[in-house]
Amino acid sequence: MATQTHTGTTIATEDAIATIAVRDLKKARRFYEDTLGFAPADSEDGEAVTYASGGTRFFVYQSEYAGSNRATAVTWTSRDVDGVVAALKERGIRFEHYRFPQMRLEGDVHVAGNMRAAWFKDLDGNILAIVSA
């Protein structure tokens, strides 16, 4: 099978930023900053904000289409999913419980072999996840 050689620019070598649409940026900022503990890395005239998360970033912006995605919007990896879940529960986060084949639920954490994962929603219903690293 022949391999293709790419010349020029390709997005495969560029960083990606998760993008989350919200209805009310002011309320969303309180959620992402006060509840989840993120600090803004950049803000664009009250229309959007970028947050640093580990060595990556994610972008939150106001949109009439907020919360319309029914799939996971952002996934964070963690070496201590249970610890993160416990800390977020203390801040009032309610976790989603799904029925996945081959997974069992331990409290709010879905478990399959060595993988541990938990899902929750932001104020607009965007689905956010924490998965074992």
C-alpha positions in Angstrom: 0.0 0.0 0.0 1.5 3.4 -1.0 1.9 6.1 1.6 0.9 9.6 0.7 3.4 12.4 1.4 1.8 15.7 2.5 3.4 18.9 1.6 2.5 22.3 3.0 0.4 23.0 6.1 -1.6 20.4 7.8 -3.8 20.7 10.8 -2.6 17.4 12.1 0.5 19.2 13.6 -1.5 22.0 15.1 -3.0 22.3 18.6 -6.7 21.9 19.0 -9.0 23.8 21.4 -12.3 22.5 22.7 -15.1 24.9 22.0 -18.2 25.2 24.3 -21.3 27.3 23.4 -23.3 28.9 26.2 -26.4 31.0 26.3 -25.3 33.4 29.0 -21.6 34.1 29.2 -21.8 35.8 32.5 -23.5 32.8 34.2 -21.2 30.4 32.4 -18.2 32.3 33.7 -19.4 31.9 37.2 -19.8 28.1 36.6 -16.5 27.5 34.9 -14.6 29.9 37.3 -16.3 29.6 40.7 -17.7 26.0 40.5 -15.0 24.3 38.4 -12.1 26.5 39.5 -10.7 27.7 36.1 -9.1 31.0 35.7 -9.6 33.0 32.5 -6.5 33.0 30.2 -8.0 35.4 27.7 -11.3 37.3 27.2 -12.7 38.8 24.0 -14.9 41.8 24.7 -17.5 40.0 26.8 -18.3 37.6 23.9 -16.0 34.8 24.8 -13.4 33.6 27.2 -10.5 31.1 27.0 -9.4 29.0 29.9 -6.1 27.2 30.5 -6.5 23.6 31.5 -3.2 21.7 32.1 -1.2 22.2 28.9 -4.3 22.9 26.8 -7.0 25.5 26.5 -10.8 25.5 26.0 -12.9 28.3 24.6 -16.4 29.3 25.9 -18.5 31.6 23.8 -22.1 32.9 23.7 -24.3 31.2 21.1 -28.0 30.7 20.4 -27.2 27.0 19.8 -25.8 26.4 23.3 -26.5 23.0 24.7 -27.8 21.5 21.5 -25.0 18.9 21.3 -26.1 15.7 22.9 -22.6 14.2 23.0 -19.6 14.9 25.2 -18.2 18.3 24.4 -15.0 18.2 26.5 -13.1 15.4 28.2 -10.4 16.0 30.9 -8.0 13.2 31.8 -7.1 12.6 35.4 -5.0 10.2 37.5 -7.6 10.5 40.2 -11.1 10.5 38.7 -12.7 9.6 42.1 -11.0 12.5 43.8 -12.1 15.0 41.1 -15.6 13.7 41.3 -15.7 14.0 45.1 -14.3 17.6 44.9 -16.9 18.6 42.2 -19.7 17.0 44.2 -18.8 19.2 47.1 -19.2 22.2 44.8 -22.7 21.1 43.8 -22.0 19.2 40.6 -24.6 16.5 39.8 -23.2 13.6 37.8 -24.9 11.8 34.9 -25.5 8.0 35.0 -25.5 6.2 31.7 -26.0 2.6 30.7 -23.0 1.5 28.7 -22.3 -2.2 27.8 -19.4 -3.6 29.7 -19.4 -0.8 32.3 -20.6 -0.8 35.9 -21.4 2.2 38.0 -19.6 2.8 41.3 -21.3 5.8 42.9 -21.0 8.4 40.1 -18.0 6.8 38.4 -18.5 4.4 35.4 -15.9 1.6 35.5 -14.7 -0.8 32.7 -11.5 -2.6 33.6 -8.9 0.0 34.5 -10.9 2.9 32.9 -12.8 5.2 35.3 -15.0 7.9 33.9 -17.7 10.4 35.0 -19.9 12.8 33.1 -21.7 16.0 34.2 -23.3 18.9 32.5 -22.7 22.7 32.6 -25.6 25.2 33.0 -26.5 24.9 29.3 -26.6 21.1 29.2 -23.2 20.7 27.5 -21.8 17.3 28.5 -18.4 17.3 30.2 -16.3 14.2 31.1 -13.5 13.2 33.4 -11.7 10.0 32.3 -8.8 8.2 33.9 -5.4 9.0 32.5 
